[in-house]
Amino acid sequence: MIYPTTLEHNKRMNEIEHSLNKGSVVLPYPPWRLRIEPTNICNFKCVSCPNAVEKPQHNGFMEMALFKKIVDQANNYPRPTILTLYLGGEPLLHKELIEMINYASKYNMFVELNTNASLLTKEMINQMLDTDLNRIAFSFDDMLPDEYEAFRKNSSYNTTLNNILDFLKAKQERKQFYPIVAIASLRVFKSGDEISQPKISDAFVSLFTEYNVVISSGYIHSWAGGFEINEGQLSKSAIGISDYDMVRKKKVPKCDQPWRDLVINYRGEVVTCCFDLHYKNILGDTKKNDIIDIWNNKKFQALRRTILRKQYDKIPLCSSCAVIKGDPMTDLQLTISRKN
């Protein structure tokens, strides 16, 4: 089990920021985060998810042989790497997910998983707690049951909550520190809200006060690739792109993802970022090339150069990105420690 130290984390962040500010398009370091998609299939149809608004052209599961090949390559990195098992689908649907966690955990990686928790069983909980998983994030929202089920269609509020509590109870009974447990809650931004302060209700916090968890609250956003969000409901954008002249002039948050993350879909293709759920901009194919070679190939260099120049019109996915459009996305994080 690997956990990057504060020193290692700060060193990597400084390295990324330095390369971004310097305008480097060829990077002397490997990706900080490797995001791998076990599957793009999901049992939910959340109203804020691009895959629910526009069905992907292809669905499937990553082959275990391909997963091992990618992880083996990443193990050659001379420093800890964060491996995130999640992109556009529900990872628990992959029948070999536990094997994936076990395989990656043998290496110099911090392994984390994002899940909606609806498919957790007690058997799966025990199997997962037997692994060296470093962190697990449960997508569970600070909403009333009927609101939650309307937002996350095909869901059951009580089933999901009980599954999360079962996991926390089993971890507590084992007296395990890992995996770190996070509750990732989404909320709808409403006029009058303070963008810097998404809220977490006392009632929601009270659900988890018996356990050690980290709760985060962030706003639902419009992703990228021509989507718009209205009162929490995602839809295809009639405009599809931003006002390029305005974007070039205004100060927008720096997008450091192409300097930080390598995102791989279930087919082994490297896509632009974690917002590219429909694989609209393919940068490389791990079935054909080593990931470290893809990291600095001509397509990746061109992407970084385009972002540095704010030429978002050359990449429709980026031009309609929630970050560029200025969607409220700030997270509020609250750590809850069990009182002994």
C-alpha positions in Angstrom: 0.0 0.0 0.0 1.4 3.4 -1.1 0.4 6.8 0.3 2.3 9.8 -1.1 3.8 11.9 1.6 3.0 15.6 1.9 6.5 16.3 0.7 6.0 14.1 -2.4 2.6 15.6 -3.1 3.9 19.1 -2.8 6.9 18.3 -5.0 4.7 16.9 -7.7 2.2 19.8 -7.6 5.1 22.3 -7.8 6.6 20.4 -10.7 3.2 20.5 -12.6 2.6 24.2 -11.8 6.2 25.1 -12.9 5.8 23.3 -16.3 2.4 24.9 -16.8 3.6 28.4 -16.0 6.7 27.9 -18.1 4.6 26.8 -21.0 6.2 23.4 -21.4 4.4 21.0 -23.8 7.0 18.2 -23.5 7.0 17.1 -19.9 10.0 15.6 -18.1 7.8 13.8 -15.6 5.2 11.0 -15.8 1.5 11.6 -15.1 0.6 12.3 -11.4 -2.8 10.6 -11.8 -3.6 7.6 -14.1 -7.4 7.4 -14.5 -8.6 4.1 -15.9 -12.2 3.3 -16.8 -13.2 -0.3 -15.8 -16.5 0.2 -17.7 -18.6 3.0 -19.2 -21.8 1.1 -18.3 -23.8 2.4 -15.4 -26.9 1.1 -13.6 -28.0 4.7 -12.9 -29.3 7.4 -15.3 -28.4 10.6 -13.4 -30.0 13.7 -14.9 -26.6 15.5 -14.7 -24.6 12.8 -16.5 -23.7 13.1 -20.2 -24.1 9.3 -20.6 -27.8 9.6 -19.6 -28.4 12.5 -21.9 -26.6 11.1 -24.9 -26.0 7.3 -25.0 -22.4 6.4 -25.8 -21.9 4.8 -29.2 -20.1 1.9 -27.6 -20.4 0.1 -24.2 -18.1 -2.4 -22.6 -15.6 -3.5 -20.0 -11.8 -3.2 -19.9 -10.1 -6.5 -20.5 -8.0 -7.6 -17.6 -5.0 -8.3 -19.8 -5.0 -4.7 -21.1 -5.4 -3.4 -17.5 -2.4 -5.3 -16.4 -0.4 -4.1 -19.3 -1.1 -0.4 -18.5 -0.4 -0.9 -14.8 2.9 -2.7 -15.6 4.0 0.2 -17.6 3.0 2.7 -14.9 5.0 0.7 -12.4 8.2 1.8 -14.2 7.6 5.4 -13.0 10.2 6.3 -10.4 7.6 7.9 -8.0 4.2 7.2 -6.6 1.2 7.4 -9.0 -2.4 7.9 -8.1 -4.6 5.3 -9.9 -8.3 6.2 -10.1 -10.6 3.4 -11.1 -13.4 5.5 -12.6 -14.5 7.6 -15.5 -17.9 7.3 -17.0 -19.5 4.1 -15.7 -20.1 2.2 -12.4 -16.9 0.2 -11.5 -18.7 -2.4 -9.4 -20.3 -3.7 -12.6 -16.8 -5.1 -13.6 -16.6 -8.7 -12.4 -12.8 -8.4 -12.1 -12.7 -5.2 -10.1 -11.3 -6.8 -7.0 -8.5 -8.4 -9.0 -7.8 -5.0 -10.6 -7.4 -3.4 -7.1 -5.2 -6.3 -5.9 -3.0 -6.1 -9.0 -2.4 -2.4 -8.9 -1.9 -2.4 -5.1 1.2 -4.5 -5.5 2.9 -1.6 -7.2 4.0 2.0 -6.4 0.5 3.3 -6.6 -2.2 5.0 -4.5 -5.3 3.2 -5.6 -8.7 4.8 -5.3 -12.2 4.0 -6.4 -15.4 6.0 -7.1 -18.8 4.2 -6.9 -22.4 5.0 -6.5 -22.5 2.2 -3.8 -25.8 0.8 -5.0 -24.3 -2.6 -5.9 -22.3 -3.2 -2.7 -23.1 -6.5 -1.0 -21.7 -7.7 2.3 -19.5 -10.3 0.4 -18.1 -7.5 -1.8 -17.5 -5.3 1.2 -15.4 -7.9 2.8 -13.5 -8.6 -0.4 -12.8 -5.0 -0.8 -11.6 -4.5 2.8 -9.3 -7.5 2.2 -7.5 -5.5 -0.5 -5.0 -2.7 -0.1 -7.4 -0.1 -1.6 -6.2 3.3 -0.4 -9.4 5.4 -0.8 -13.0 4.9 -1.8 -15.4 7.7 -2.7 -19.2 7.1 -2.5 -21.3 9.3 -4.7 -24.2 10.0 -2.4 -26.0 13.3 -2.3 -27.2 15.6 0.5 -30.9 15.4 -0.6 -34.2 14.1 0.6 -34.9 10.5 -0.5 -37.4 11.6 -3.2 -35.1 14.3 -4.5 -32.2 11.8 -4.6 -34.1 9.2 -6.5 -35.4 11.8 -9.0 -31.9 13.0 -9.5 -30.2 9.6 -9.7 -32.8 7.7 -11.7 -33.0 3.9 -11.1 -31.6 4.4 -7.6 -32.9 3.6 -4.1 -32.0 6.1 -1.4 -32.3 3.6 1.4 -30.5 0.8 -0.3 -27.5 3.1 -1.1 -27.4 4.6 2.3 -27.5 1.2 4.0 -24.8 -0.1 1.7 -22.5 2.8 2.7 -23.2 2.3 6.4 -22.6 -1.4 6.1 -19.2 -0.6 4.5 -18.3 1.9 7.3 -19.5 -0.5 10.0 -17.5 -3.4 8.6 -14.4 -1.3 8.3 -14.8 0.0 11.9 -15.2 -3.5 13.3 -12.0 -4.5 11.6 -10.3 -1.4 13.1 -8.8 -0.6 9.7 -7.6 2.9 8.8 -7.7 2.2 5.0 -9.4 2.7 2.7 -10.0 6.3 3.5 -13.8 6.8 2.9 -15.1 9.9 1.2 -18.8 10.9 0.6 -19.0 12.9 -2.6 -22.2 14.9 -2.5 -23.6 17.1 -5.4 -25.9 20.0 -5.1 -27.7 22.3 -7.6 -26.4 25.8 -7.8 -29.2 28.3 -7.3 -29.1 32.1 -7.7 -28.1 33.7 -4.4 -25.8 30.8 -3.4 -22.3 31.8 -2.5 -20.1 30.1 -5.1 -17.3 29.7 -2.6 -19.4 27.9 0.0 -21.5 24.9 -1.1 -23.4 23.7 1.9 -23.5 20.4 3.8 -26.6 20.0 6.0 -26.5 19.0 9.6 -28.9 16.2 8.9 -26.6 14.8 6.2 -23.6 15.0 8.5 -25.5 13.2 11.3 -25.8 10.1 9.1 -22.1 9.5 9.4 -21.0 10.8 12.8 -20.3 7.3 14.1 -17.6 6.8 11.5 -14.4 8.4 10.1 -15.3 9.9 6.8 -14.6 12.9 4.6 -17.7 14.6 3.1 -17.3 16.9 0.1 -20.0 19.0 -1.5 -19.7 20.4 -5.0 -22.0 21.9 -7.6 -23.4 20.0 -10.6 -21.8 21.3 -13.7 -22.2 21.1 -17.5 -19.2 18.9 -18.3 -17.8 19.5 -21.8 -18.6 18.8 -25.4 -21.7 20.8 -25.9 -23.8 20.3 -22.7 -25.7 22.9 -20.7 -27.0 22.6 -17.1 -30.3 24.2 -15.9 -31.5 23.6 -12.4 -29.6 20.4 -12.2 -30.9 19.0 -15.5 -28.3 18.4 -18.2 -29.2 18.9 -21.8 -27.5 19.2 -25.2 -26.4 22.8 -25.8 -27.9 24.7 -28.7 -24.8 26.8 -28.8 -22.2 24.1 -28.1 -19.2 26.4 -27.9 -18.1 29.4 -25.9 -17.5 32.9 -27.1 -13.8 32.6 -28.0 -13.0 36.3 -28.0 -14.5 36.6 -24.5 -12.7 33.5 -23.3 -9.3 34.8 -24.5 -9.8 38.1 -22.8 -11.2 37.0 -19.4 -9.3 35.2 -16.7 -10.4 31.6 -16.5 -9.1 28.9 -14.1 -6.0 27.3 -15.5 -6.6 23.8 -16.9 -3.7 21.7 -15.7 -5.2 18.3 -16.5 -3.0 17.7 -19.6 0.0 18.5 -17.4 -1.3 16.2 -14.6 -3.6 13.3 -15.6 -3.6 10.5 -18.2 -7.2 9.4 -18.8 -7.8 6.0 -20.4 -11.2 4.6 -21.4 -12.3 1.0 -21.2 -11.1 0.4 -24.8 -7.6 1.5 -23.9 -7.8 4.9 -25.7 -6.3 8.0 -24.0 -8.9 10.8 -24.0 -8.6 14.5 -23.3 -9.6 14.5 -19.6 -12.2 13.2 -17.1 -14.9 15.4 -18.8 -14.5 13.5 -22.1 -17.0 10.7 -21.4 -17.9 10.3 -25.0 -14.3 10.0 -26.2 -14.5 13.0 -28.6 -10.8 13.7 -28.6 -8.5 10.6 -28.7 -4.8 11.3 -27.9 -3.5 7.8 -28.2 -4.1 4.0 -27.9 -2.5 2.0 -25.1 -3.0 -1.2 -27.2 -0.5 0.2 -29.6 1.8 2.5 -27.6 3.4 2.7 -24.2 1.6 5.2 -22.0 4.8 7.2 -21.3 5.2 7.7 -25.1 1.6 8.8 -25.4 2.1 11.3 -22.6 4.4 13.4 -24.8 3.3 12.5 -28.3 2.4 15.1 -30.9 -1.3 15.1 -30.1 -0.7 15.7 -26.4 1.8 18.5 -27.2 -0.7 20.1 -29.5 -3.4 20.0 -26.8 -1.1 21.6 -24.3 -0.1 24.3 -26.8 -3.7 25.0 -27.7 -4.7 25.5 -24.0 -1.7 27.7 -23.3 -2.7 29.9 -26.3 -6.4 29.8 -25.3 -7.3 28.6 -28.8 -10.3 26.6 -27.5 -12.1 26.9 -30.9 -9.6 24.3 -32.2 -10.9 21.8 -29.6 -14.7 21.9 -29.4 -14.6 19.7 -26.2 -12.5 22.4 -24.5 -14.4 25.4 -25.9 -17.6 24.2 -24.2 -16.0 23.0 -21.0 -17.7 23.9 -17.7 -14.4 25.4 -16.5 -14.2 27.7 -19.5 -17.8 28.6 -19.3 -17.4 29.5 -15.6 -19.8 27.0 -14.0 -19.7 27.0 -10.2 -17.7 24.0 -9.2 -16.1 24.8 -5.9 -15.9 22.0 -3.4 -16.5 22.3 0.3 -14.8 19.5 2.3 -15.6 18.4 5.9 -13.8 15.7 7.8 -15.8 13.8 10.4 -13.9 11.8 13.0 -15.7 9.4 15.2 -15.9 10.4 18.9 -14.7 7.7 21.1 
